[in-house]
């Protein structure tokens, strides 16, 4: 949180909107009276400097956050505009979405204005048999050692010390917690073996893997949105660029036909594309707003 205070001060409060004059004749890029030093002394950081470049039209960039541990959820509720999350089932994702939205409301923010994106691996075929054959081929190339190395990095647990058919038990440590929760505590009805973890992570990470025709996958996506209340999908790949080409060629037209996929981007900044026209900058009650130059100046009077 202290780190975020500092970057908000730099992005929002260091340069006034008209600080950059770009006067070539006089050799002046910025009016120094309108570029302010940020003074910060905290428990972990000390800053006494200006922001080194002119701010972007957004000032604070769109804020993405990943991780749904209790601390991660609270951080997302207070700061994030977009949240990445992963979990193998809607049963796991839905309560995480609901928890973040509830915490956002308690923080005075509009819960609907935090966009949630869940991992969702897609394997497509023109026919069901083609899609299943492709999936079977992908599975033949899964490397257990590689998949478990990846999982070890996510969880801080050395999976090489476990037998492949051993059940995975929860381990508490200071590493990322969501990945471990996904395979131990998030779904009490599901017990994973180390082998099953390797097989699942080997294609698309720790999210669901949906296999089928464009129509079937579109049905699954619509059901996923209904069951979880997510706003979008974070789509990984098993094969690149092949999986993305399949999505563009086969799935996007089907989603567009159903009114589930945009036909054009909104104009403006990324924030405006996500949240609408004339919303290039963060608005109250987001905590970044209090650090804007005009607000800071009034507070100092």
C-alpha positions as CSV (number, residue, x, y, z in Angstrom):
1,X,0.0,0.0,0.0
2,X,2.8,2.4,0.7
3,X,4.4,1.7,-2.7
4,X,1.0,2.5,-4.3
5,X,0.9,5.8,-2.4
6,X,4.3,6.8,-3.9
7,X,3.4,5.9,-7.5
8,X,0.1,7.7,-7.1
9,X,1.9,10.8,-5.9
10,X,4.3,10.7,-8.8
11,X,1.7,9.9,-11.5
12,X,-1.1,12.1,-10.3
13,X,0.5,14.9,-8.3
14,X,4.0,15.8,-9.7
15,X,3.1,17.4,-13.0
16,X,0.2,19.8,-13.4
17,X,-1.9,19.3,-16.6
18,X,-0.3,22.3,-18.4
19,X,3.2,21.8,-17.1
20,X,4.5,20.7,-20.5
21,X,4.8,23.9,-22.7
22,X,7.0,22.5,-25.5
23,X,8.4,25.9,-26.4
24,X,11.1,25.2,-28.9
25,X,11.8,28.9,-29.5
26,X,12.8,29.4,-25.9
27,X,14.2,25.9,-25.4
28,X,11.7,25.1,-22.7
29,X,9.9,21.8,-22.5
30,X,8.2,22.2,-19.1
31,X,7.4,25.0,-16.7
32,X,9.3,24.2,-13.6
33,X,6.8,26.0,-11.4
34,X,4.2,23.4,-12.4
35,X,6.4,20.4,-11.8
36,X,6.4,19.5,-8.1
37,X,8.7,17.4,-6.0
38,X,7.1,14.4,-4.2
39,X,8.2,14.2,-0.6
40,X,7.6,10.9,1.1
41,X,9.0,9.3,4.2
42,X,7.4,6.0,5.2
43,X,8.1,2.7,6.9
44,X,9.6,1.2,3.8
45,X,10.3,4.0,1.3
46,X,11.8,7.4,1.1
47,X,11.3,9.6,-1.9
48,X,12.3,13.2,-2.7
49,X,12.0,13.7,-6.4
50,X,9.8,14.7,-9.3
51,X,8.3,12.3,-11.7
52,X,10.9,12.0,-14.5
53,X,8.6,12.3,-17.5
54,X,5.4,14.0,-18.6
55,X,2.3,12.1,-17.5
56,X,0.3,10.1,-20.0
57,X,-3.3,11.0,-20.8
58,X,-4.3,8.5,-18.2
59,X,-1.8,9.6,-15.6
60,X,-2.1,6.4,-13.5
61,X,-2.1,3.5,-15.9
62,X,-4.9,1.0,-15.8
63,X,-4.3,-1.0,-12.7
64,X,-4.2,-4.8,-13.0
65,X,-3.9,-7.1,-10.1
66,X,-3.4,-10.9,-9.8
67,X,-3.9,-13.1,-6.8
68,X,-6.9,-13.9,-4.6
69,X,-5.4,-14.6,-1.3
70,X,-7.2,-12.7,1.5
71,X,-4.5,-10.0,1.3
72,X,-4.7,-10.0,-2.5
73,X,-8.5,-9.6,-2.4
74,X,-8.2,-6.6,-0.1
75,X,-5.6,-5.0,-2.2
76,X,-7.7,-5.5,-5.3
77,X,-10.8,-4.0,-3.7
78,X,-8.9,-0.9,-2.7
79,X,-6.7,-0.3,-5.8
80,X,-7.4,-2.6,-8.8
81,X,-9.4,-1.8,-11.9
82,X,-8.9,-5.2,-13.4
83,X,-8.2,-8.5,-11.6
84,X,-6.7,-11.7,-13.0
85,X,-7.7,-14.9,-11.3
86,X,-7.4,-18.6,-11.9
87,X,-9.2,-21.7,-10.7
88,X,-10.2,-25.0,-12.3
89,X,-14.0,-24.6,-11.8
90,X,-16.7,-22.0,-11.5
91,X,-17.3,-23.3,-8.0
92,X,-13.9,-21.8,-7.1
93,X,-14.0,-18.7,-9.1
94,X,-17.5,-17.4,-8.2
95,X,-16.9,-16.9,-4.5
96,X,-13.6,-15.1,-5.2
97,X,-15.4,-12.7,-7.5
98,X,-18.1,-12.1,-5.0
99,X,-15.6,-11.5,-2.2
100,X,-13.7,-8.9,-4.1
101,X,-16.9,-7.1,-5.1
102,X,-18.1,-7.1,-1.5
103,X,-14.8,-5.7,-0.2
104,X,-14.9,-3.0,-2.9
105,X,-18.3,-1.9,-1.8
106,X,-17.0,-1.7,1.8
107,X,-14.1,0.5,0.5
108,X,-16.6,2.9,-1.0
109,X,-16.0,1.8,-4.6
110,X,-18.5,0.6,-7.2
111,X,-18.1,-3.2,-7.3
112,X,-19.2,-3.3,-10.9
113,X,-16.2,-1.1,-11.9
114,X,-13.7,-3.7,-11.0
115,X,-13.4,-6.0,-14.0
116,X,-12.7,-9.7,-13.3
117,X,-10.8,-11.9,-15.8
118,X,-10.4,-15.6,-15.2
119,X,-8.1,-18.0,-16.9
120,X,-9.9,-20.2,-19.5
121,X,-8.1,-22.5,-21.9
122,X,-9.8,-23.2,-25.2
123,X,-9.1,-26.1,-27.6
124,X,-11.2,-25.9,-30.8
125,X,-12.0,-28.1,-33.7
126,X,-14.5,-27.9,-36.6
127,X,-16.0,-31.1,-35.2
128,X,-16.1,-32.6,-31.8
129,X,-13.8,-35.4,-32.9
130,X,-11.3,-33.0,-34.4
131,X,-11.2,-31.0,-31.1
132,X,-10.8,-34.1,-29.0
133,X,-8.1,-35.5,-31.2
134,X,-6.2,-32.2,-30.9
135,X,-6.6,-32.3,-27.1
136,X,-5.3,-35.9,-27.0
137,X,-2.3,-35.0,-29.0
138,X,-1.5,-32.1,-26.7
139,X,-1.8,-34.4,-23.7
140,X,0.8,-36.8,-25.2
141,X,3.3,-34.0,-25.0
142,X,2.8,-33.1,-21.3
143,X,6.0,-33.2,-19.4
144,X,5.3,-34.0,-15.7
145,X,8.7,-32.7,-14.6
146,X,8.2,-29.4,-16.4
147,X,4.6,-29.0,-15.2
148,X,5.5,-29.7,-11.6
149,X,8.5,-27.3,-11.9
150,X,6.1,-24.6,-12.9
151,X,3.7,-25.5,-10.1
152,X,6.6,-25.4,-7.6
153,X,7.5,-21.9,-8.7
154,X,3.9,-20.8,-8.2
155,X,3.5,-22.4,-4.8
156,X,6.9,-22.4,-3.2
157,X,6.5,-26.2,-2.7
158,X,9.1,-28.6,-4.1
159,X,6.8,-31.1,-5.9
160,X,9.8,-33.2,-7.0
161,X,9.9,-34.7,-3.4
162,X,6.4,-36.2,-3.8
163,X,5.3,-39.4,-5.4
164,X,3.1,-38.9,-8.5
165,X,0.2,-40.7,-6.9
166,X,0.5,-39.0,-3.6
167,X,-2.4,-36.7,-2.6
168,X,-1.6,-33.0,-2.4
169,X,-2.0,-31.5,1.1
170,X,-2.1,-27.8,1.9
171,X,1.2,-26.2,2.7
172,X,1.3,-22.7,4.4
173,X,4.3,-20.6,3.4
174,X,5.1,-17.1,2.2
175,X,4.9,-17.9,-1.5
176,X,1.9,-17.2,-3.7
177,X,-1.2,-18.7,-2.0
178,X,-3.9,-18.9,-4.7
179,X,-2.3,-21.7,-6.7
180,X,-1.9,-23.9,-3.6
181,X,-5.5,-23.1,-2.5
182,X,-6.8,-24.1,-5.9
183,X,-5.6,-27.7,-5.5
184,X,-6.2,-28.1,-1.7
185,X,-8.7,-25.9,0.1
186,X,-10.8,-24.1,-2.5
187,X,-13.0,-27.1,-3.4
188,X,-13.4,-29.5,-0.4
189,X,-15.0,-32.1,-2.7
190,X,-11.9,-32.4,-4.9
191,X,-8.7,-34.2,-3.8
192,X,-5.8,-33.9,-6.3
193,X,-2.9,-36.2,-6.7
194,X,0.5,-34.9,-7.8
195,X,0.0,-36.7,-11.1
196,X,-3.4,-35.0,-11.7
197,X,-1.8,-31.6,-10.9
198,X,0.9,-32.2,-13.5
199,X,-1.6,-33.4,-16.1
200,X,-3.9,-30.3,-15.6
201,X,-1.1,-27.7,-15.3
202,X,0.6,-29.2,-18.4
203,X,-2.1,-27.6,-20.6
204,X,-3.2,-24.1,-19.9
205,X,-2.1,-23.7,-16.3
206,X,-4.6,-24.0,-13.4
207,X,-7.8,-22.8,-15.1
208,X,-10.4,-24.9,-16.8
209,X,-9.7,-26.6,-20.2
210,X,-12.7,-26.5,-22.5
211,X,-12.6,-28.7,-25.6
212,X,-15.0,-28.8,-28.5
213,X,-16.6,-27.0,-31.5
214,X,-17.1,-23.3,-31.6
215,X,-20.8,-23.7,-30.7
216,X,-20.0,-25.9,-27.7
217,X,-17.2,-23.7,-26.4
218,X,-19.4,-20.6,-26.8
219,X,-22.1,-22.4,-24.7
220,X,-19.5,-23.1,-22.1
221,X,-18.3,-19.5,-22.0
222,X,-21.8,-18.2,-21.6
223,X,-22.4,-20.6,-18.7
224,X,-19.1,-19.6,-17.1
225,X,-20.0,-16.0,-17.2
226,X,-23.4,-16.7,-15.7
227,X,-22.0,-18.9,-13.0
228,X,-19.0,-16.8,-12.0
229,X,-19.9,-13.1,-12.7
230,X,-16.6,-12.5,-14.4
231,X,-16.3,-9.8,-17.0
232,X,-13.8,-11.4,-19.3
233,X,-11.4,-14.3,-19.9
234,X,-7.7,-14.5,-19.7
235,X,-7.0,-17.0,-22.5
236,X,-3.7,-19.0,-22.4
237,X,-2.5,-21.3,-25.1
238,X,-1.3,-24.8,-25.4
239,X,0.1,-24.2,-28.9
240,X,1.1,-20.8,-30.2
241,X,0.0,-19.2,-32.5
242,X,-2.3,-22.1,-33.5
243,X,-4.7,-21.9,-30.6
244,X,-5.1,-18.2,-31.0
245,X,-5.6,-18.6,-34.8
246,X,-8.4,-21.1,-34.0
247,X,-10.0,-18.7,-31.6
248,X,-9.9,-15.9,-34.1
249,X,-11.1,-18.0,-37.1
250,X,-13.7,-20.2,-35.4
251,X,-14.8,-18.9,-32.0
252,X,-14.9,-15.1,-32.4
253,X,-17.4,-15.3,-35.3
254,X,-19.7,-17.5,-33.1
255,X,-19.4,-15.2,-30.1
256,X,-20.0,-12.1,-32.3
257,X,-23.1,-13.8,-33.7
258,X,-24.4,-14.2,-30.2
259,X,-23.6,-10.6,-29.3
260,X,-20.9,-11.7,-26.9
261,X,-17.9,-10.1,-28.7
262,X,-17.3,-6.5,-29.8
263,X,-17.1,-5.6,-33.4
264,X,-14.8,-2.6,-32.9
265,X,-12.8,-0.9,-30.1
266,X,-14.0,2.2,-28.4
267,X,-11.8,5.3,-29.2
268,X,-9.5,6.8,-26.6
269,X,-7.2,5.4,-24.0
270,X,-7.2,1.8,-22.7
271,X,-9.2,3.0,-19.6
272,X,-11.8,4.6,-21.9
273,X,-12.0,1.4,-24.0
274,X,-12.7,-0.5,-20.8
275,X,-14.9,1.9,-18.9
276,X,-16.3,4.4,-21.4
277,X,-15.8,7.8,-23.0
278,X,-14.3,10.7,-21.0
279,X,-13.0,8.3,-18.4
280,X,-9.3,8.5,-19.3
281,X,-8.4,9.2,-15.7
282,X,-9.3,7.5,-12.4
283,X,-12.2,9.1,-10.6
284,X,-13.2,9.3,-7.0
285,X,-13.4,7.5,-4.7
286,X,-10.3,5.7,-6.0
287,X,-7.4,6.5,-3.6
288,X,-5.2,7.8,-6.4
289,X,-7.4,10.8,-6.9
290,X,-6.4,12.5,-3.6
291,X,-2.9,12.9,-4.9
292,X,-3.6,15.1,-7.9
293,X,-1.8,18.4,-8.1
294,X,-4.9,20.6,-7.6
295,X,-6.2,18.5,-4.7
296,X,-2.8,18.5,-3.1
297,X,-2.4,22.2,-3.5
298,X,-5.8,22.8,-1.9
299,X,-4.9,20.5,1.0
300,X,-1.7,22.5,1.6
301,X,-3.5,25.9,1.8
